Amino acid sequence: MSARLRHSVAEVPRNMANYFQYLPPQDVYCINRSLPACHRHATAFAFGISQQLRRFSG
């Protein structure tokens, strides 16, 4: 695993339920609705989720 990838994974909270809990409501709304104005945020969030899932799946 590359150092860059390890760094990306480390930035994602281990417990994803906690991640949703601490997101501001408008961020949750943006992610759910995929609003264009929130595209960058939602893309970063999706990348974090994908890295976390990859970590769990080995």
C-alpha positions as CSV (number, residue, x, y, z in Angstrom):
1,M,0.0,0.0,0.0
2,S,1.4,3.4,-1.0
3,A,2.1,6.1,1.6
4,R,-0.3,8.4,-0.2
5,L,-3.1,5.8,-0.1
6,R,-2.4,5.1,3.6
7,H,-2.7,8.8,4.3
8,S,-6.1,9.0,2.5
9,V,-7.4,6.0,4.4
10,A,-6.2,7.5,7.7
11,E,-8.3,10.6,7.1
12,V,-11.5,8.6,7.0
13,P,-13.0,8.0,10.4
14,R,-13.0,4.3,11.3
15,N,-16.6,4.3,12.3
16,M,-18.6,5.7,9.4
17,A,-21.7,6.1,11.5
18,N,-19.7,8.6,13.6
19,Y,-18.7,10.4,10.3
20,F,-22.4,10.9,9.4
21,Q,-23.2,11.9,13.0
22,Y,-20.6,14.8,12.9
23,L,-21.4,16.1,9.5
24,P,-23.4,19.3,9.4
25,P,-27.0,18.8,8.3
26,Q,-26.4,20.8,5.1
27,D,-23.5,18.5,4.2
28,V,-25.7,15.4,4.6
29,Y,-28.3,17.1,2.5
30,C,-25.7,17.9,-0.2
31,I,-24.4,14.3,-0.3
32,N,-27.9,12.9,-0.5
33,R,-29.1,15.2,-3.2
34,S,-25.7,15.4,-5.1
35,L,-26.3,19.2,-5.6
36,P,-23.9,20.7,-8.2
37,A,-22.7,23.2,-5.7
38,C,-21.6,20.4,-3.4
39,H,-20.1,18.2,-6.1
40,R,-16.5,18.6,-4.9
41,H,-17.5,17.8,-1.3
42,A,-19.6,14.8,-2.3
43,T,-16.8,13.5,-4.5
44,A,-14.3,13.8,-1.6
45,F,-16.8,12.0,0.7
46,A,-17.4,9.2,-1.8
47,F,-13.7,8.8,-2.3
48,G,-13.3,8.5,1.5
49,I,-16.0,5.9,1.6
50,S,-14.5,3.9,-1.2
51,Q,-11.1,3.9,0.5
52,Q,-12.7,2.8,3.8
53,L,-14.5,-0.1,2.1
54,R,-11.3,-1.2,0.3
55,R,-9.6,-1.3,3.6
56,F,-12.2,-3.5,5.2
57,S,-12.4,-5.8,2.2
58,G,-8.7,-6.3,2.3
